[in-house]
Amino acid sequence: MQLGRRPAVRLIMVLVVASAGLALAAPAALAWQARVQAVKVNQGGNPSDLFPFHLAYATAEQGAPQSADFSLKGGQTSQVYEVRCNLARAGYNECDSNAPVQFTEHATTGYSLTAVACRYTQSSDSKFSAGPPGPNSPLKPTNEVGADLATGTVSLKIHYEEWVICTFTNSPLVPPPVAPTPTPAPQAPTVLGEQISSPVVHGRASMTGASVCRTSDVVVARISGRRIASVTFFVQGRKVKTLHRPNRGRRWVLSQRVRGLPPHGPYTITARVTFARSSRTRPRTLRMTQFRCARAAASPQFTG
């Protein structure tokens, strides 16, 4: 009787093992293959303005094209999207080269898309133990990113277990108006005993720079105004020059090579302006943003 039951027992054991194997394989088959997110930077515009996005992608479990629409304000980050990888790496061939991963930022009235930067981390497990990319994470290679600033589209080639975050930077087409410094009405001198008191002429200053992005690391900024005593220029928070008199006619001009600028995208120029003591004008801090183009690009292109 026991001998007759052995084949049945063996069959049951085989089925149990096979079922366990399928249970273990199922999570692996449905495990997410890659992750993507979008970050919005609003460079100088209204912080409450929204920027609409569209994401076309494929999921690892379905493989069919999917899409998502969302909007971001400056400083916001999208949710994490789990996508199917489309670029194989050594030892991992599960990726589908035809699976789309493409962000599109729709045009927003009054703004232009000026820069896109995509950074990544590469994990070696399905738990993405390397974590999300940060400001110091490496940029995606140029052959793995296709960016068109004119249309706002960014197409990604993404590896198995890779996490990519793309930062979209917009700038207003017309800078917000700056209220002019009121000029006091001229007054006739007043005789006080044997002295003559003249009306106070207050100081004022404004800053302009290059109207287009630059491929060199020469930074240009110009200060004009009246009753100016000195101007100190800072680039990316670092002091680069102090002037105690105008150096281009009546203007105070910074035209200097500055090392360490970002290879492309925005950088900040700050000018600290002091005025003659008799002007009774407090020092002013002026800021502006300039942009650096990709050195070898024929048209504005994502540099990595």
Buried (B, 14 or more C-beta within 10 A) or exposed (E): EEEEEEEEEEEEEEEEEEEEEEEEEEEEEEBBBBBBBBBBBBBBBEEEBBBBBBBBBBBBEEEEEBEEEBBBEBEBEBEBBBBBBBBBEEEBEEBBEEBBBBBBBEEBEEBBBBBBBBBBBBBEEBEBEBEBBEEEBEBBEEEBBBBBBEEBBBBBBBBBBBBBBBBBBBBBEEEEEEEEEEEEEEEEEEEEEEEEEEEEBBBBBBBEBBEEBBEEBEBBBBBBBBBBBBBBBBBBEEEBBEBEEBEEEEBBBBEBEBEEBEEBBBBEBBBBBBBBEEBEBEEBEBEBBBBBBBEEEEEBBBBB
